[in-house]
Amino acid sequence: GVGMGMTAPVSITAFPAEDGSLQQKVKVSLRIPSQFQANPPCPSDENIKIEERQGMTIYSTQFGGYAKEVDYVNYAAKLKSALGSEAAYRKDFYFCNGYDPPMKPYGRRNEVWFVKE
């Protein structure tokens, strides 16, 4: 019953298939605003969970525009290629992040994050 508004980024955990495409399961995460973090309101929907994301080191790439699944997949492939075989990172998932409201037409920011192992 508490309105918190939207926060940024909206973070989607993507689970890549062997061919680089994304599996049908995803997890969408929203940041709880600072004033609610110490005592977040209890979700009224059982499908919504409060999770604490631990600190992490990431490898990241940024791009603009209205991001679609194909864009995240393509930029994940570019990041993988740029990192080469030397960088150790989680291969079973990565984060797709959007920072802008849907109605913002220009100067949009999107990122792909790989979590360093």
C-alpha positions in Angstrom: 0.0 0.0 0.0 3.0 2.3 -0.1 3.9 4.1 -3.4 7.6 4.3 -4.0 7.8 5.4 -7.6 10.2 4.1 -10.1 13.9 3.8 -9.4 16.9 3.3 -11.7 18.3 1.1 -12.9 15.6 -1.4 -13.7 17.7 -4.5 -13.7 16.8 -7.7 -15.5 18.8 -10.9 -14.8 19.1 -12.7 -18.1 20.0 -16.4 -18.4 21.8 -17.1 -21.7 21.3 -20.3 -23.6 24.2 -22.1 -25.3 23.7 -20.1 -28.5 23.8 -16.8 -26.7 20.0 -16.2 -26.9 18.1 -15.7 -23.7 16.1 -18.3 -22.0 12.5 -17.5 -21.3 13.1 -17.1 -17.6 14.1 -13.6 -16.4 14.1 -11.8 -13.0 13.3 -8.1 -12.9 14.8 -6.2 -10.0 14.0 -2.7 -8.8 16.0 -0.7 -6.3 14.2 0.1 -3.1 14.5 3.9 -2.5 16.9 4.9 0.3 14.2 6.0 2.8 12.7 2.5 2.6 15.9 0.3 2.7 16.2 0.0 6.5 12.6 -1.2 6.7 11.1 -2.0 3.3 7.3 -2.4 3.1 6.1 -6.0 2.8 4.9 -6.9 -0.7 1.2 -7.8 -1.0 1.9 -10.1 -4.0 3.6 -13.4 -3.1 5.5 -13.3 -6.4 7.4 -10.2 -5.3 10.4 -10.8 -3.0 12.7 -8.5 -1.2 16.3 -9.4 -1.8 19.6 -7.8 -0.8 22.0 -7.7 -3.6 25.6 -8.2 -2.3 28.4 -6.0 -3.4 30.0 -7.1 -6.7 32.6 -6.1 -9.2 31.3 -6.0 -12.7 32.5 -5.7 -16.3 30.1 -3.4 -18.1 29.3 -1.9 -21.5 26.9 1.0 -22.2 24.7 1.8 -25.1 21.8 4.1 -26.0 18.4 3.9 -27.6 15.3 2.0 -26.7 16.8 -1.4 -25.8 15.2 -4.6 -26.9 16.3 -8.2 -26.1 18.3 -8.4 -29.3 20.3 -5.3 -28.3 21.2 -6.8 -24.9 22.2 -10.1 -26.5 24.3 -8.2 -29.1 26.0 -6.0 -26.5 26.6 -9.0 -24.2 28.4 -10.7 -27.1 30.5 -7.6 -27.7 31.4 -7.4 -24.1 32.3 -11.1 -24.0 34.5 -10.6 -27.1 36.2 -7.6 -25.6 37.0 -9.5 -22.4 38.4 -12.4 -24.2 39.3 -15.6 -22.4 41.4 -14.0 -19.7 38.6 -12.4 -17.6 36.8 -14.6 -15.1 33.1 -13.8 -14.8 29.8 -15.6 -14.3 28.6 -17.3 -17.5 25.2 -18.5 -16.2 23.6 -15.1 -16.0 24.2 -11.4 -16.7 22.3 -8.1 -15.9 20.5 -6.0 -18.4 20.0 -2.5 -17.0 17.9 0.4 -18.1 18.1 3.8 -16.5 15.4 5.9 -18.2 11.6 6.3 -18.1 9.7 4.9 -21.1 8.8 8.4 -22.4 12.4 9.7 -22.6 13.1 9.8 -26.3 16.7 10.9 -26.4 19.9 10.3 -24.4 18.8 6.9 -23.1 21.3 4.8 -21.1 21.4 1.0 -21.0 24.1 -1.3 -19.7 25.1 -5.0 -19.8 26.9 -6.2 -16.7 28.9 -9.4 -16.2 29.7 -10.2 -12.6 33.4 -10.8 -12.0 34.2 -14.1 -10.3 
